């Protein structure tokens, strides 16, 4: 199954000059927690802003949200996927980088959609019946990704890799091994 088979295609976006109040309202209307930030003319992906980013900026910058532009706080180090990418590769990316959503970009860098954990859950083998796409995404695949995303990452000393632990504080050996993930092209 390919990302394009399950991704959300109509995605609310904004530009770097959009203010936080407008961005928050777009999220509210779209019932989403992330907005891709694109070049207005080309829809080339520049970054993303999350509802958490907006809340943190609004509470720490001592300015009204309508006076803060999303371009000042957008994340520009992005993890993305392509429409033709296998969903299992996207799951590995989500697991490794502990993200719930991936912007979907074409070869020219233009935004084509968004892949979220919600999209994947709604398209697991258990939830899809009578669909034209072959089903090769199981509930276990999505749950393993959710465990990896939700695992606590403990801050490492400089020069050391962070250790991912489960909720009990034990090393999470059953989660996806980062060395395996590095075999997947990003």
C-alpha positions in Angstrom: 0.0 0.0 0.0 1.3 3.4 -0.9 1.1 6.7 1.1 -1.1 8.2 -1.7 -3.7 5.5 -1.0 -4.3 6.6 2.6 -3.0 10.2 3.0 -5.3 13.3 3.4 -5.1 15.2 0.2 -6.9 18.4 1.0 -4.7 20.0 3.6 -5.2 23.4 5.2 -1.9 25.4 4.8 -0.5 28.8 5.6 2.4 31.0 4.6 5.2 32.3 6.8 3.4 35.7 7.1 0.3 34.1 8.6 -0.2 35.2 12.2 -0.7 32.7 15.1 -4.4 33.7 15.6 -5.2 32.9 12.0 -3.2 29.7 12.1 -5.0 28.6 15.3 -8.3 29.3 13.7 -7.4 27.3 10.6 -6.5 24.4 12.8 -9.8 24.7 14.7 -11.8 24.8 11.5 -9.9 21.9 10.0 -9.8 19.8 13.2 -6.1 19.3 12.9 -3.0 20.0 15.0 -0.5 20.9 12.4 -0.3 23.3 9.5 2.2 23.0 6.7 3.8 26.3 5.8 4.2 26.8 2.0 5.3 29.3 -0.5 2.0 31.0 -1.6 2.6 30.7 -5.4 4.2 27.3 -5.7 2.9 25.4 -2.6 6.5 24.4 -2.0 6.8 23.1 1.6 8.9 25.5 3.8 8.1 24.2 7.3 5.3 23.2 9.7 3.7 24.7 12.8 1.8 22.7 15.4 -0.9 23.6 17.9 1.7 23.1 20.7 4.1 25.6 18.9 1.3 28.2 18.8 0.5 27.7 22.5 4.1 27.9 23.6 4.8 31.0 21.5 1.6 32.7 22.7 2.5 32.1 26.3 6.2 32.9 26.2 6.6 35.8 23.7 4.5 38.3 25.6 2.7 39.5 22.5 -0.8 39.0 21.2 -1.0 35.9 18.8 -2.2 38.2 16.0 1.2 40.0 16.2 3.4 36.9 15.9 4.0 35.3 12.4 4.2 31.6 12.0 7.4 32.1 10.1 9.2 33.1 13.3 8.6 29.8 14.9 8.0 27.2 12.2 10.0 24.0 12.2 12.2 23.8 9.1 13.9 20.5 9.8 11.2 18.3 8.4 10.5 14.6 8.1 8.5 14.0 5.0 7.4 11.2 2.8 6.4 10.9 -0.9 3.0 9.8 -2.4 4.6 6.7 -3.9 6.4 5.6 -0.8 5.3 2.4 0.9 3.3 3.0 4.1 5.6 0.8 6.1 8.6 3.0 5.2 6.5 6.0 6.4 5.7 4.1 9.6 9.4 3.6 10.2 10.0 7.3 9.7 7.3 8.2 12.2 8.6 5.7 14.7 12.2 6.8 14.5 11.6 10.5 14.7 8.6 10.1 17.1 6.2 12.1 14.9 2.5 11.6 14.4 2.2 13.3 11.0 4.3 13.5 7.9 3.9 16.1 5.1 3.7 14.3 1.8 5.7 16.1 -0.9 6.3 15.5 -4.6 9.7 15.4 -6.3 9.5 19.2 -6.7 9.1 19.8 -3.0 5.4 20.8 -3.4 3.0 19.8 -0.7 0.6 17.0 -1.9 -1.0 16.0 1.3 -0.5 14.9 4.9 -0.1 11.4 6.3 -1.2 11.1 9.9 -1.5 8.3 12.4 -5.3 8.8 12.1 -5.1 8.1 8.4 -3.2 4.9 9.1 -5.5 3.7 11.9 -8.5 4.2 9.7 -6.9 2.2 6.9 -5.7 -0.9 8.9 -6.8 -4.2 7.6 -9.5 -4.5 10.4 -11.1 -1.2 9.3 -11.1 -1.6 5.5 -13.6 -3.7 3.8 -14.5 -3.8 0.1 -11.8 -1.4 -0.8 -10.0 -1.4 -4.2 -6.5 -1.2 -2.6 -4.8 -4.3 -1.4 -4.6 -4.4 2.4 -1.2 -4.9 3.8 -1.3 -2.6 6.8 -2.2 -4.3 10.0 -3.2 -3.0 13.4 0.0 -4.4 14.9 2.0 -2.3 12.5 0.3 0.9 13.5 0.3 0.1 17.2 4.1 -0.6 17.1 4.5 2.8 15.6 2.4 4.4 18.3 4.4 2.7 21.0 7.6 4.1 19.5 6.1 7.6 19.1 4.9 7.7 22.7 8.0 6.2 24.3 9.8 8.6 26.6 13.1 9.8 25.3 15.5 10.5 28.1 17.9 13.4 27.5 21.4 12.0 26.9 24.7 13.5 27.9 26.5 15.4 25.1 27.9 12.9 22.6 25.6 10.1 23.6 22.5 8.8 21.9 19.2 9.2 23.8 17.8 6.0 25.2 14.2 5.3 24.5 12.4 3.8 27.6 8.9 2.5 28.1 6.5 4.0 30.7 8.0 1.9 33.4 11.4 3.3 32.7 12.9 0.1 31.3 14.7 0.2 27.9 12.1 -0.3 25.2 13.8 -3.3 23.3 10.6 -4.3 21.6 10.4 -0.9 19.8 11.8 -0.4 16.3 15.6 -0.5 16.4 17.1 2.7 15.1 19.8 0.8 13.3 17.1 -0.9 11.2 15.5 2.4 10.5 18.7 3.8 9.0 18.3 1.2 6.2 15.2 3.0 5.0 16.0 5.9 2.6 14.5 9.2 4.0 
